[in-house]
Amino acid sequence: MSQQDHRRPRLSKKLVAVTSALLLGAGAVAVIAGNASAGQDASRTGRATATIDCPDVGDKLTSVPEQARAEVDRNLAELDVQVADAYRRLSGGTSKESLLGELRQQRGSTIGRVSDAIVRSGGGRQGLDGLSGCAMKEAPSEEDTAADPAAARSLGQKGGPARSDFVAIGKVKPNVRTPAPQRGATNGSFSSECGRNENGHFNPDNVIVAPGVSNGAHHMHDYVGNKSTDAFSTNDSLAASGTTCGNGDQSTYYWPVLRLRDGKAERDAKAPGGGQDANVGTILRPKTVTTTFKGSPVGQVKAMPRFLRIITGDAKAFANGTANANASWSCTGFEDRQLKDKYPVCPKGSDVVRTFTFQSCWDGRNTDSANHRTHMAFPDGNGRCKKGFTAVPQLVQRITYGVAPGARFAVDSFPEQLHKPVTDHGDFINVMSNGLMRKAVDCINGGRTCR
């Protein structure tokens, strides 16, 4: 997709209504196929929850013609609705065999429509035909490990996390490695100070992955920067919006909220993206949010195009595998120890830290791609971009939270992803003016620190 306006038609009210009506019922969860630790936990407790694991169709897309995008997005959203309905029915006692058969048939028809839309618009077959089948899996129930099982049951908290998802940060060995800067490295930085979402800008939309779909994320997002971002935003509407950033940066920065699993009913306890999608507990406001663009260890960076979209991490990493699991967890005072698949238990006086390091190699042509990934890449271990890609400023977000030692918390997630820490992710749309982006590049390449 070129740098043209990223317009999307809104979904019909009927589909939005269906999306809300078929949201996940309390108590249903899913687990990645072949995850040995989940199976071991279940066998130790003797109690497990039946779950469903479905292939991520959107992640497999390689090319979608612009004229087919709206129809493809609509059908990808329908796949999520179908899986959500299957979980609801599973928790209600529907036979596993009949459920999987019906789900395969539903998904097969919808995947067929995705393929047909692409072919009609001049694209090639994407090899999606084998992705309709889902599998039944097992995972430990959170009731088995929750400090207060009664509170967990009252809010439908069976969707995780489990005790094995946490580790004391003091038991983790230092593991951070950074490429040694080479001659010509750019070591400047440019920061946008955008606040901590004091405006209360929350929604369960995802304008990058599911444009035009209400509750397309099935979990709640925190937003800073652009004040108007929701499922129906366009490049034009983002460019016309105000911002919480002090330097006029209109970019959109968002990430899943973090919640205390404290048994308390948040204001979205009965709403899409909240309790209806098994995201429960008190939403934590960050203590600090820093948004910094950095340089390259091997040379100068070039300007990002306006409306470039980047996702770091993978909201479905528990099912998809960890290839794109880039977000990390740590504690203040221990940030030489970064975790991807565990939540940190921080000592008294230390805060939980989430770090989102975004891809910084751009293909030089596209502001987005069919699976929202292939137009961007990380540099290699020496800091170099692969052939055909060029270095742009690297966005690094650092978010801290005050969490009492031993308190249970979890990131919002798709219900079937069990609130696993490996599913953490961050999203960014560059809406800086060309002038502000030039200033950022000049600061970085000039070795200056600019705020």
Disulfide bonds with the S-S distance in Angstrom:
Cys54-Cys134 2.07
Cys194-Cys245 1.97
Cys331-Cys346 2.00
Cys361-Cys385 2.07
Cys443-Cys450 2.02
